[in-house]
Amino acid sequence: LGIEPDGYVKISFKGFRDAVDAMGGIPITLPKSLYDTHSKTVVLTAGEHVLNGNTAELFVRFRSGYVMGDLGRVEAQKRFMAAALKRAGELSMSEITSLMTSEVMSEIESDLSAGQLMDLAKFLHKLSLENVSDYTLPGVEFKSDEGLACYAVHRKALLTLLNTEFYGENEQLTIADLGAPEPEGVDYGEAYHSKKNNFADLID
């Protein structure tokens, strides 16, 4: 992406489940039911839910019922992230501190110090959803020679996105700055371009 990350935080599936439970669950409204095309069952019904750790993991990993598969899952994960940030903002700082010192932390890997993680938690706690937007890398789904489902980034569309949304006129990237490879034989004519979402708009 031509962007140097300031740091990273990686959490295990167990840590994810524990964090959701420690927050008291994540309230979320689903616009339609999640129908598993493999088991032929409704996994989660449309409407209001409070997702616990297990159901939250099911929701963010679910993909078999979306017409767009993995891309449908990405859109659902954005909705979950918005709901989780809203829930975090409803917690008191003492509850946030308790969460940060619980067993959840043992499931987190990061190059940030404990103090930096706490500062990050404080920042997210007071962050307004109106100030958060999301983007999906423009690209094309395709099958590899081995039959694997893959996604090829549309480099020119990505370059336009980054220079428009992340960089000013005096600091523009070029194609050479992007590390995304270009697989041979991929038709970019049907590239996926997600709309820009504001997290506040993802909360029903």
Secondary structure, DSSP 8 states (H G I E B T S, - for coil): -----S--EEE-HHHHHHHHHHTT-EEEEESS-EEETTTTEEEE-SEEEEE-HHHHHHHHH--TT-TTTHHHHHHHHHHHHHHHHHHHHHS-HHHHHHHHTSGGGGGEEESS-HHHHHHHHHHHHT--GGG-EE----EEEEE-TTS-EEEEE-HHHHHHHHHHHT--TTS---GGG------TT--GGG-B----EEGGGG--
